[in-house]
Amino acid sequence: MGKLTFHKTEIEGVYIIEPQVFGDTRGYFMETYSERDFLEQGLNIKFVQDNQSASHKGVLRGLHFQKHFPQTKLVRVLTGEVFDVCVDLRNGSKTYGKWIGVLLSGENKKQFLIPKGFAHGFLVLSDYAEFAYKCDDFYHPEDEGGIIYNDPGIGVNWPNVGKIELSEKDTKHPTLQECGFKWKI
């Protein structure tokens, strides 16, 4: 029925995806995932887990990755607005250490496809946001890794929301240079 539109970004393998939205006076309908559309783009991804979180304005989650079980993620916002970021950690990549960010919202309905080999995080810009994502591998809590969100070597240009709120573990992440992590993807 609806077709997903895939927009390549300046980092290989990272896509911004826009669904076709059918709306009328009752509301709207859209397909958020279609294996057929992904295969037409040469993306053969088997998603195995869906996750969802809710956060208030100023919450920053990230930058997270899994060390030995990297995940491809398809992320979107159901309600509210976030600035979503991924950082390339692929060994040998010409964009290693580079980041890309996209504004995701319940209103624009865009999605962000982040392949294996990236750190990921987001900052909530609205008063409240619900965030959902699909993963192509299961979560392994013992395998968590992270990079500090304000690493000057990466230089993510986070929007100004006033006070940023982090989890305790997210305040303790090293810089990319300190951890030196590279995925062999």
N, C-alpha and C positions, 0 to 999 in steps of 0.2 A: 504494500500500500504506500507507505511513506518512504522516501529515499533519504539516506544520510549523505551529506556532502562533506568530503574530506579535504581539508586545507593543509598542505605541507607547510612546515615552518622552516626557519633557517637552520634548525638542528635536525639532522637526518633521523627519521623514524618517529619523530614527534609530530602529532597532528592535532589540529583543532577541528572538531566535528560539529556540524550543524544539522539538526533533524528538520524534516519538513513538518511544519505544524499546521494542523487543520483546526480552525477555530470558528465558532459561531456564538450566538447569544447564550448558549448553554455552558460554554467553556472551550476546551480544546482537547485534541488527541494528537499524539505523536508516537512514533517508534523510537525508542532510545537505543536499541541495539538490534542489528540484523546480521546474522552470520553471512548471509548472501552478499550484503553490501561490503562487509569486511573482506570476504574472499575476492570480490571484484577488484579490490584495491591491492590484492596480493598479501593480505594480512590474515594468516591462518592462526588464530589465537583461540585457545580453548579456555574460557573463563570457568573457574571452579569455586569461587567464593565472592559473595556480595557483602559489603560493609556499609554502615551508615553511622554518622555522628551528628550531634547538634552542639553548637557553640554560640557564645555571645560575642558582641563587638570587641575587637582587640585581641581575641584568642589567636595565637599563632601555633600551629601544629607542624613540627618539622625542624629541620630537614631530615627525613627518615629514609632508611634503606635496609634491606636484608642482606647480610654478608655473603651467605652461601646459597640462599634460595631467593634470588632476585625475582621480582614480580613485574609483569606488565600490568598497568592500571588504566582503566577507563573511568574517569572521574567526572562528576557533574554536581550541580547544586539544585536542590529541590525547592528550597525557600531561602530568600535572602541573597547575599552577594559576598563572594570571596575573591581574593587575588591568589591564584594558584600558580605554583612554581615547580619546575624540575631542573635539576643540575646534572649534566652529563658526567658520569663516572666510568665510562667505557675505556678500557686500556687501548691505546693506539688511536682513539678517535681524534679527528682534527678539531673537535669542539670540546675536548676534555676540560672540565672545570667551568664551562660556559653554562649560563642559565637562560631560560625563557619563562615568561609569565603571561598569564591570560586572565582576564576578568570573567568569572563564571557567575551566573545568577539564575534564579528561578525565572526571571523575566527573559533573558536572552537565550536560555536553554542550550547554550553551547556546552560541549564536552571536550575533554582534554585526554588524548591518548598518549600515555607515557610508557615507552618500552622498557624492557629489562635493561639494567645498567644505569639507572638514574636514581638520585635522591629526590624526594618529593616533600613538599610542604605547602601550607596555605594559611592566609591571614583573613580573618572575618572582618568585613567592612561594614556590614549592616548591623542593626541591633541584635539580630538573631539569624542564624543560618543552619540549614540542614544540608549535609554533604553526603553523597553516596558514591560508591565506586565498586567496580568489578575488578577481580584479580585473577591472574592465570596460574597462581600457585597459592598454597595455603599459608597462613601466617604462622611463623615459628618464633615465639617470644624470646627464646634463647639466642636467636640469630640477629637481633636488632642491632642496627648501627645508626649513627647520626653525625651530622655536621652542624655546627652552630649556625643559626639562621642569619646572623650578621657578619659572617666571615668576610673580612675586607678583601681577601684574595678572590672571592667569587663576586662580591659586590652587587647582590640582589638589591634592586631599587624598590623596596617595600613601600606601599602607600602610607601616608601619615594618618594614623587613626588615634593619635594621642598615646595613651598607655597601652603597651603590649603585654599580654598575659601568656606566660609559658608554663608548661609542666615542669616539675623539678628536674626530671631527666633531660628535658630539652635545654635547660640552662647549663648543663655539664658537657655538652657535646664539644669535641675539638674542632679546629679548623680543618679544611680539606688537606692543607699542607701538613698539619700535625698528624692526621690519621693516615694520609698517603694512600687512601683506598682507591683501587682500580679494579673494576670487574673485567674478567677475561671472557667476554661475550663473543 
